[in-house]
Amino acid sequence: MEELKKRFVAVKLDTDTGPRAEEYLKLQEERFRQPARPLYIVLSADGKTELAREWGSHSADSFLEFLRSVP
């Protein structure tokens, strides 16, 4: 787990609730062309290149496997 904490910065856009939910959902649909929730996108450090994408519910083990598979 420690290796993943060093490689990734978690950012959450709450597209279901909160004062900016509608704005965040629009951003998700426009930038990533995917309305599915939950949606997990891994971007390069500069935020310009998508490295990996996954959506839907996962067990903790399968989500860790997804993160470990990111180049």
Summary of the structure (lengths in Angstrom):
residues: 71
radius of gyration: 12.8
end to end distance: 16.3
largest distance: 34.6
contacts: 134
relative contact order: 0.16
helix: 39%
strand: 15%
